[in-house]
Amino acid sequence: MATRKKKPEVKSDEEWIQKMKLKKGALRRTLGAKKGEPVTEAMLAKKEKQKGIHGKTKKRIALARTFMKMNKSK
């Protein structure tokens, strides 16, 4: 009989961010924003409406929105 693998325990809700393998600046380069310029919701919405964006970019946009919401709540 096969044994099931246990899911790793997450110590904190905030640890998932540190464990992610992010490419810093990838979304910024995709959006065409310059270094030091803030990424706004309008920039994300404009890029999302464009045709031909791929899955990675969509995921990065969703993650950026999540981080924006987290930043507002603090």
C-alpha positions as CSV (number, residue, x, y, z in Angstrom):
1,M,0.0,0.0,0.0
2,A,1.4,3.4,-1.0
3,T,1.8,6.0,1.7
4,R,0.7,9.6,1.2
5,K,3.2,12.4,1.4
6,K,2.5,14.9,4.0
7,K,2.0,18.5,2.9
8,P,4.8,20.8,4.3
9,E,3.5,22.9,7.2
10,V,3.5,26.6,6.7
11,K,4.7,28.4,9.8
12,S,3.3,31.8,8.8
13,D,0.9,33.2,6.2
14,E,3.6,35.7,5.2
15,E,6.3,33.1,4.4
16,W,4.9,32.2,1.0
17,I,6.3,35.4,-0.4
18,Q,9.8,34.7,0.6
19,K,9.7,31.2,-0.8
20,M,8.6,32.3,-4.2
21,K,11.1,32.4,-7.0
22,L,10.5,35.9,-8.4
23,K,12.4,37.6,-11.2
24,K,12.8,41.1,-9.8
25,G,11.9,43.8,-12.4
26,A,10.4,41.4,-14.9
27,L,6.9,42.9,-14.8
28,R,8.4,46.4,-14.8
29,R,10.3,45.6,-18.0
30,T,7.2,44.1,-19.6
31,L,5.2,47.2,-18.7
32,G,7.9,49.5,-20.0
33,A,8.2,51.4,-16.7
34,K,11.5,53.0,-15.8
35,K,13.4,52.1,-12.6
36,G,12.1,54.1,-9.7
37,E,8.8,54.8,-11.4
38,P,5.8,53.2,-9.5
39,V,3.8,50.6,-11.2
40,T,0.2,51.8,-11.1
41,E,-3.2,50.0,-11.5
42,A,-3.7,51.9,-14.7
43,M,-0.5,50.4,-16.2
44,L,-1.6,46.9,-15.2
45,A,-5.1,47.4,-16.6
46,K,-3.7,48.7,-19.9
47,K,-1.3,45.8,-20.3
48,E,-4.0,43.2,-19.4
49,K,-6.3,44.5,-22.2
50,Q,-3.6,44.1,-24.8
51,K,-3.8,41.1,-27.1
52,G,-1.0,38.5,-27.1
53,I,0.0,38.6,-23.4
54,H,1.1,35.2,-22.1
55,G,0.3,33.3,-18.9
56,K,3.5,34.4,-17.1
57,T,2.6,38.1,-17.6
58,K,-1.0,37.5,-16.4
59,K,0.3,35.8,-13.3
60,R,2.7,38.6,-12.6
61,I,-0.1,41.2,-13.0
62,A,-2.3,39.2,-10.6
63,L,0.6,39.0,-8.1
64,A,1.3,42.7,-8.4
65,R,-2.3,43.5,-7.6
66,T,-2.1,41.1,-4.6
67,F,0.9,43.0,-3.3
68,M,-0.8,46.3,-3.8
69,K,-3.7,45.2,-1.7
70,M,-1.4,43.9,1.0
71,N,0.4,47.2,1.0
72,K,-2.8,49.2,1.3
73,S,-4.0,47.2,4.3
74,K,-0.9,48.1,6.4
